[in-house]
Amino acid sequence: MRKTKKSEAEVAKQVNALLEGMSLAEKVAQLAQIGGAAWNDGPGAGEIIREQGAGSVLWLNDTAEFNRLQKIAMEESPSGIPVLFALDVIHGYRTIFPVPLAVAASWDPAVAERSQAVAAKEARAAGIHWTFGPMLDIARDARWGRIVEGAGEDPCLGSAMAAAQVRGFQGDDPTDPQRVLACAKHFAGYGASEGGRDYDPVDLSEAQLRNVYFPPFQAAIKAGVGSFMSAYMDLNNVPATSNRWLLQDVLRGEWGFDGFVVSDAFGVGNLLTQGFAKDGRDAAQRALEAGLNMDMASSVYLENLADLVEDGSLSLDQIDAMVRPILAVKVRMGLFENPYTDETLLEKVAAEPESREAGRWAAQRSMVLLRNQDGLLPLSKTQQKIAVIGPLADSMEATEGSWMVFGHTPAAVTVLEGLRAKLPGTAIAYAPGPEINRDVPHPFGEFNTSERKPIQTPEEAEAAFQTALETAAGAELVIMVLGENADMSGEFASRGSLDLPGRQEELLKAISAMGKPVVLVLLNGRPLSINWAAEHVPAILEAWQPGSQGGHAVADILFGDVNPGGKLPVTFPRNGNHAPLYYARTLTHLPEESPRYRSRYWDSPTTPLYPFGFGLSYTTFAFSHLHVSAAQIKAGASVTVSVDVTNTGQVAGDEVAQLYIHQKWGSDSRPRRELKGFARVTLQPGESETVTFSLGPDELRYWSASAGRWVQDAATFDLWVGSDSTATLQAGFEVVE
């Protein structure tokens, strides 16, 4: 039952009363997040909670156990303060939605909001209060494994998706029993790790941080996000876990964030590994003084904070200040009044057909048509013999994707199943071909030893290859489902190459040589270098890791029940060693369009395989009548940009109107193009719609490296509107003092 939302005065009064009655040990316990899983060392979660309480428990996904531990917290711990149960609910709990990078490809914040609202409802029914999402790291290096968890390379698109996810997770009422507390992570710059290698250091200028990497976090704050997570890595030689400039000066001082900050797993203990802290005592003091409220699982706070207060190194007021926002969240959420979960609720909520419908809809809107030579797609439903080939075609794990909920059992509709459901009377043969595997096994695999399969021998792989060829030879049409296994993207999943793993390209070439129509469906969590396919395979659908209903959504698009309208949220490089590659670069001594330009690399072009914002449709669109409301505006004023978008084809479809600007001179060099607005519109054949954007101080200012502050220059601006970052419909305006 939902309780009445408390005023902030009522929240503060209850928090102050709690603090007055708590011992130092109980306060320190609220600053600790403890592990609930079986592999944790030391005393169990129940014992710790009974002795002094706990701020939160993670690595546990069991409603009955949640209730057992909560009962200990409420009835047996000294302070009777409820525990926050937390879990990584990244893109769904029971109903798995497309991975966040895929959702960003919808260019539709409503997809992100609806998806996370369903995830929150299911997670809360299981007893989870707090999710470690959304991940808001801008990522411009496709080799980085965790690119799959974010919204891609652009701060404008990333900010829109950030706010939408926060709204989806949290709603507008913290007492809502169908919502969870969101956590903006990883603050900040994690997506720029050197070489795209997870956890490696980051060296970013303040201008880059403020102009590119901070905006999604600021958008999350404006949307009301309740918690932040610090990043693992060193940021400019200061670990983010203990970075006072990040956590105090910027987050709380400049932005006014009043929630709490948790470390990433073992982050406080890692301050020793990073050569920053002398010992656990030093790590605890420096992290707390920097503004880190909660220590995730390293026990460094539990073991050291009380001693630091008792010897005067920290004050009780400092501890109280860190505990206060944690208690405030528990009060706002109504956990003191409603600490337990109905253990029969989850199965009822998970069975709701609306959730499956939402998953299918989200997958449909997220897919990107990369190639459709001679209109091969959509396919006719009168096909008689279809071969479905590829190691991912019947993989539930690859369909649902990386970053599953702890303890989740895959239950996706695979591409093969989706096609068979779409065409029940058609003969659909299937052959997986050779398996694909990581060269270095995923470390999370050690917890799933019962599910491991022996890796194919070379002889078995060759036999599977030949079977796939024979299967394709007997078909009129071949649908190949290639890409990456679920464990090939996400945490612990950075790659040096962006090529198709294993023998997939070899198999694709061999089947294409048969002369049959071939459709390539990609399941992957990052851009892939599919150079050969982009030139030789007539139809390519980027399906990403589309979630529980992904197979149905792929079939819907391939056979024309849905017209794809997604756009790439990230640039596709031609080679992994071209990364990082992104559209919003500054101009160079010899830009690509210069008559004297020669390739940056002598062995390959540096242009993208597919540009940011790219995506095709089964219909065509035209942009016209680009209009700017004023040729000249004063600094601080706004200008309106409008454009007509027309469906010039034969079927209804979606187009994403994208507005880009370039400031031609100023205090600093500015990127050659920057996305400043977008809108996804649905149009019938022959229908037009006028799309309007506003450009004001928020869009035209930037953090100047030379001035060390926010500036809005008097300058001339070019602008373009079109269907991707290479749009050619151009206009301009001038800003004057």
SVG drawing of the C-alpha trace seen along z (x, -y; Angstrom):
<svg xmlns="http://www.w3.org/2000/svg" viewBox="-2 -44 53 77">
<polyline fill="none" stroke="black" stroke-width="0.4" points="0.0,0.0 1.3,-3.4 1.8,-5.9 1.2,-9.6 4.2,-11.4 6.0,-13.2 7.1,-16.8 10.8,-17.5 10.3,-19.1 8.7,-15.9 11.6,-13.8 14.2,-16.0 12.5,-15.8 12.3,-12.0 16.0,-11.7 17.2,-14.0 15.2,-11.9 16.8,-8.8 20.3,-10.2 19.9,-11.4 19.1,-7.8 21.9,-6.0 25.2,-5.0 28.4,-5.6 28.5,-2.0 25.0,-2.1 25.7,-5.3 28.8,-3.7 26.7,-0.6 24.4,-2.9 27.4,-3.9 28.1,-0.3 26.7,1.8 27.2,5.5 27.1,8.5 24.4,11.0 25.7,13.7 27.3,16.9 30.8,16.1 31.3,13.2 34.0,13.7 33.4,13.0 30.2,13.0 26.9,13.4 24.6,10.4 22.1,11.4 24.8,11.4 26.1,8.0 22.6,6.5 21.6,8.0 24.7,6.6 24.7,3.0 22.4,2.7 23.4,2.0 22.7,-0.7 22.1,1.7 22.5,5.3 23.5,6.3 24.3,9.5 21.1,11.1 17.9,11.8 15.6,13.8 12.3,12.2 12.1,14.6 15.6,13.8 15.0,10.1 12.1,10.4 14.2,12.5 17.0,9.9 14.6,7.1 12.8,8.6 16.2,8.8 16.9,5.2 13.5,4.0 13.1,6.2 16.6,7.3 19.1,4.6 19.8,1.9 18.2,-1.0 15.4,0.8 16.3,-0.9 15.2,0.9 17.8,2.1 17.8,0.9 18.1,4.0 20.0,3.2 20.7,5.0 21.8,4.2 18.6,4.0 20.0,2.5 17.5,3.3 14.8,5.4 14.1,7.7 11.9,10.6 10.9,8.9 14.2,8.1 14.3,5.0 16.8,4.1 20.2,3.2 20.6,-0.6 22.7,-1.2 19.8,0.3 17.2,-1.8 19.3,-4.9 19.1,-3.8 15.3,-4.4 16.0,-8.1 12.8,-8.1 13.0,-8.9 9.6,-7.4 11.1,-3.9 13.6,-4.4 11.0,-5.6 8.5,-2.9 11.1,-0.2 12.6,-1.2 9.1,-1.7 8.3,2.0 11.7,3.0 11.1,1.0 7.6,2.5 9.0,6.1 12.1,5.5 10.1,3.8 7.6,6.7 10.6,8.9 11.7,6.8 14.4,4.6 14.4,1.0 17.4,-0.4 18.9,0.2 22.4,-0.6 21.2,-2.4 21.1,-4.3 24.7,-4.2 25.4,-7.6 28.9,-7.3 29.5,-8.9 31.5,-6.3 33.4,-7.1 35.6,-4.0 33.6,-1.0 36.3,1.4 35.1,0.5 32.9,3.4 30.5,1.2 29.5,-0.9 26.5,1.5 25.2,0.1 25.0,-3.6 23.5,-5.8 26.5,-6.1 28.8,-8.9 26.7,-12.1 25.8,-14.3 22.6,-15.6 21.1,-12.2 22.7,-10.8 21.1,-13.5 17.6,-12.8 18.0,-9.1 19.3,-9.8 16.3,-11.9 13.9,-9.4 15.4,-6.4 15.4,-8.2 11.7,-9.1 11.0,-5.4 12.8,-4.0 11.6,-6.5 8.4,-8.1 7.3,-11.2 6.4,-9.7 9.1,-8.0 6.4,-6.1 5.2,-4.4 5.5,-0.7 6.0,-0.1 9.2,-2.2 12.8,-1.9 15.5,-4.4 17.8,-5.1 21.6,-5.6 23.4,-7.7 26.7,-6.0 29.7,-6.1 30.7,-9.6 32.6,-10.6 34.6,-10.0 34.6,-6.2 33.7,-5.8 37.0,-7.4 39.3,-4.8 42.6,-4.5 42.5,-2.2 38.9,-1.3 40.2,1.0 37.9,1.4 39.1,-0.2 42.1,-1.9 42.9,-5.5 41.2,-8.5 42.8,-11.8 40.3,-14.4 40.4,-18.2 37.9,-20.1 36.4,-21.4 35.8,-17.8 34.3,-16.8 31.9,-19.7 31.0,-19.8 30.7,-16.1 30.8,-13.8 28.9,-15.8 25.7,-16.7 23.9,-13.3 24.6,-13.4 23.2,-16.9 20.1,-15.8 19.7,-13.0 19.8,-15.4 17.2,-17.7 15.0,-14.5 15.4,-13.9 17.8,-11.0 18.2,-9.9 21.7,-8.5 25.1,-8.5 27.8,-6.0 31.4,-7.0 33.6,-5.5 36.4,-3.0 39.2,-4.6 41.7,-7.4 40.4,-10.7 43.4,-12.9 45.4,-11.0 42.8,-11.2 40.5,-8.1 36.9,-9.1 36.0,-7.2 37.9,-9.8 37.8,-12.8 36.6,-15.8 36.4,-18.0 33.9,-15.6 31.9,-14.6 31.8,-17.9 32.8,-20.9 30.8,-19.9 28.1,-17.4 27.0,-19.0 28.4,-22.5 27.7,-23.5 24.8,-21.2 23.1,-21.1 22.7,-17.3 21.2,-16.3 21.1,-12.5 23.9,-10.1 26.9,-8.6 27.9,-5.0 31.2,-3.6 31.4,-1.0 32.1,2.5 35.1,2.6 36.0,-0.9 37.1,-2.2 39.4,0.7 40.7,0.2 42.2,-3.1 45.1,-1.1 45.6,0.8 45.5,-2.5 48.4,-3.8 46.3,-6.6 45.7,-5.5 48.3,-4.2 46.0,-1.7 42.4,-1.0 42.2,-3.7 43.6,-6.3 41.2,-5.1 38.2,-5.4 39.0,-8.9 39.9,-10.2 36.8,-8.7 34.4,-10.1 36.0,-13.5 35.7,-13.6 32.0,-13.1 31.4,-9.3 28.5,-8.3 28.4,-4.5 31.1,-1.9 30.1,0.9 31.2,4.2 34.8,3.5 34.1,3.2 36.7,0.4 34.1,-1.9 32.9,0.7 36.4,1.5 37.8,-2.0 35.3,-4.9 34.5,-4.4 38.2,-4.5 38.8,-7.6 36.0,-9.4 37.2,-8.2 40.7,-9.4 39.5,-12.8 40.6,-12.2 36.9,-12.6 34.1,-14.3 30.7,-12.9 29.2,-15.7 31.0,-14.5 29.6,-11.0 26.1,-12.4 26.3,-14.4 27.1,-11.3 24.3,-9.2 21.6,-11.8 20.8,-11.5 20.7,-7.7 18.2,-7.8 16.2,-10.4 15.8,-8.1 14.5,-5.3 12.0,-7.7 10.9,-9.1 10.3,-5.7 8.1,-4.7 10.3,-1.7 9.8,-2.3 6.0,-1.8 6.3,0.8 9.5,2.8 8.4,6.1 7.4,7.5 4.5,9.8 6.2,13.0 3.4,13.9 3.4,10.5 6.3,11.0 4.7,13.9 1.5,11.9 3.4,8.8 5.8,10.8 2.8,12.5 1.2,9.2 0.9,9.3 1.5,5.5 5.1,6.0 5.7,8.4 4.0,6.0 6.3,3.2 9.4,5.4 8.4,6.2 7.6,2.5 10.9,1.3 12.8,3.9 11.0,2.9 11.8,-0.8 15.4,-0.2 16.5,1.7 18.5,0.0 18.3,0.9 21.9,0.5 21.5,1.7 18.7,2.7 20.0,3.0 17.4,3.2 14.6,3.3 15.2,6.9 13.5,6.1 10.7,6.5 10.6,10.1 7.5,11.9 5.6,14.1 5.2,16.5 8.7,17.8 8.8,21.6 12.3,22.6 14.3,20.4 17.6,21.3 18.4,19.6 22.2,19.8 24.4,18.6 25.6,19.3 23.3,16.7 20.1,17.5 18.7,19.7 20.6,18.2 18.4,16.9 21.5,15.4 22.6,13.5 19.1,12.2 18.6,10.9 22.2,9.6 24.8,8.7 24.2,7.4 21.4,9.7 20.0,9.5 21.9,11.6 20.4,15.1 18.3,14.5 17.2,17.5 17.2,16.7 13.7,17.0 13.9,15.0 12.1,15.6 15.1,16.2 15.3,15.0 14.7,18.6 11.6,18.9 10.4,15.5 10.7,16.4 8.9,19.8 6.1,18.1 5.8,15.5 5.7,18.2 4.2,21.3 3.6,22.9 7.1,22.3 9.9,24.8 12.6,23.1 15.8,25.1 18.4,24.1 22.1,24.7 24.3,22.7 27.6,23.2 30.8,23.1 30.5,21.7 32.0,18.4 33.9,18.0 36.0,15.4 39.7,16.0 39.8,15.1 36.8,16.5 34.5,14.1 35.3,14.0 31.6,14.0 31.5,17.5 33.1,19.0 29.7,18.6 27.9,20.6 30.1,23.7 27.0,26.0 26.0,24.4 29.4,24.5 29.6,26.5 32.8,28.0 34.3,25.8 34.0,27.3 37.1,29.0 38.4,27.9 37.0,31.0 33.5,30.3 33.7,26.7 34.5,27.8 31.6,30.2 29.3,27.5 30.6,25.2 29.9,27.8 26.4,28.5 25.6,24.8 26.6,24.7 24.5,27.8 21.5,26.2 21.9,23.0 22.2,24.8 18.7,26.3 17.0,22.9 15.7,20.2 16.6,17.5 19.2,17.4 18.8,15.3 22.2,15.2 22.2,14.2 25.7,13.2 27.5,11.0 28.6,11.4 27.7,13.7 26.2,11.9 29.5,12.2 31.4,10.4 30.1,7.0 29.6,5.4 31.9,5.4 35.1,7.5 34.4,7.4 36.5,4.9 37.9,6.0 41.0,5.1 39.1,5.9 35.6,5.1 35.6,7.9 33.0,10.6 34.3,13.2 35.3,16.7 34.6,18.0 31.4,16.0 32.7,13.8 34.1,16.8 30.7,18.5 29.0,15.4 31.3,15.2 30.8,18.8 27.0,18.7 26.9,15.4 28.9,17.0 26.0,19.4 24.2,16.6 21.1,16.8 19.4,13.7 21.1,13.2 19.8,11.1 22.2,10.4 20.8,9.8 23.3,8.6 23.0,9.3 25.7,7.3 26.4,4.9 28.8,2.5 29.6,1.3 31.2,4.0 33.5,3.7 31.4,5.4 33.2,3.9 32.8,6.9 29.1,7.4 28.5,3.6 29.6,4.0 28.4,7.5 25.4,8.5 22.2,6.9 20.3,6.4 21.6,5.8 19.5,5.3 21.2,4.1 19.1,5.7 21.5,5.2 20.7,7.4 17.0,6.9 15.6,8.6 13.0,11.1 10.8,10.4 13.7,9.8 13.0,12.7 9.4,11.5 10.6,8.0 13.2,9.1 10.5,11.1 8.1,8.2 10.7,6.0 12.0,8.5 8.6,9.3 7.3,5.8 4.8,5.8 7.0,3.0 9.0,0.4 12.4,-0.1 13.1,-3.6 16.0,-3.4 19.2,-5.4 22.8,-4.7 23.6,-6.3 27.3,-5.7 29.7,-5.8 30.6,-2.5 34.4,-2.5 35.9,-0.4 38.4,1.1 38.8,1.5 42.2,-0.3 40.4,-3.4 38.7,-3.8 37.9,-6.2 36.0,-7.5 33.1,-10.0 31.4,-12.6 31.8,-15.7 35.5,-16.2 37.2,-19.6 38.4,-20.5 42.0,-19.7 44.8,-21.1 43.6,-19.1 39.9,-18.1 38.4,-15.3 36.7,-17.7 39.9,-19.6 41.2,-19.2 44.6,-18.3 43.3,-15.7 44.9,-12.3 43.8,-9.4 45.0,-9.6 46.0,-6.0 47.8,-4.8 46.2,-1.4 42.5,-2.3 40.2,-5.3 39.4,-7.0 35.8,-7.8 33.2,-5.8 31.6,-2.6 28.3,-4.1 28.0,-7.6 26.3,-8.7 22.6,-9.0 22.4,-6.8 19.5,-4.5 17.3,-3.5 13.6,-2.8 11.3,-0.9 10.1,-4.3 12.0,-7.5 11.9,-11.0 12.8,-14.5 13.7,-17.6 12.8,-21.0 11.9,-24.6 14.6,-24.9 13.8,-28.2 15.7,-30.1 13.6,-32.7 16.2,-35.3 19.5,-35.9 20.9,-37.6 20.3,-37.3 21.9,-38.8 23.8,-36.6 21.4,-35.2 18.5,-35.2 17.0,-32.2 16.4,-31.4 13.8,-28.9 14.7,-26.5 12.0,-24.7 12.0,-22.2 9.4,-20.2 9.8,-16.4 7.9,-14.6 7.4,-10.9 8.1,-10.6 7.7,-6.8 4.8,-4.3 4.5,-3.1 4.2,-4.7 7.4,-5.1 9.4,-7.0 12.1,-9.5 14.3,-11.2 14.9,-14.9 18.4,-15.8 19.7,-19.3 23.4,-20.0 25.3,-23.2 28.9,-24.4 30.3,-27.6 32.7,-28.9 35.0,-30.8 35.2,-31.8 37.2,-31.6 38.0,-27.9 37.9,-25.7 34.5,-24.1 33.5,-20.6 32.7,-20.5 29.2,-19.4 27.2,-19.0 23.7,-17.5 21.4,-20.1 18.0,-18.6 16.1,-15.7 12.6,-14.5 11.2,-11.1 8.1,-11.5 5.7,-9.0 4.4,-9.9 2.0,-8.4 2.9,-8.3 2.9,-11.8 2.4,-13.3 4.5,-16.2 5.2,-17.6 6.9,-20.7 9.5,-20.0 10.6,-22.9 13.7,-23.3 14.9,-26.0 18.5,-27.1 19.2,-29.3 21.9,-29.9 21.9,-26.3 22.6,-25.0 25.0,-27.7 27.2,-28.1 30.2,-25.9 32.9,-25.5 35.9,-27.4 39.4,-25.9 41.0,-29.3 38.6,-31.2 38.1,-28.6 34.4,-29.2 31.1,-29.0 31.0,-31.3 28.6,-32.3 30.6,-33.8 29.5,-36.4 30.1,-34.3 28.5,-32.9 26.9,-29.5 26.2,-27.0 23.4,-24.6 22.2,-21.5 19.0,-19.4 18.6,-16.0 18.6,-12.2 22.1,-11.7 25.3,-13.6 26.2,-14.1 23.0,-16.1 23.4,-18.6 20.3,-20.9 22.1,-24.0 21.3,-27.4 23.0,-29.8 22.6,-32.7 24.8,-35.1 25.1,-35.8 26.1,-39.4 26.9,-41.2"/>
</svg>
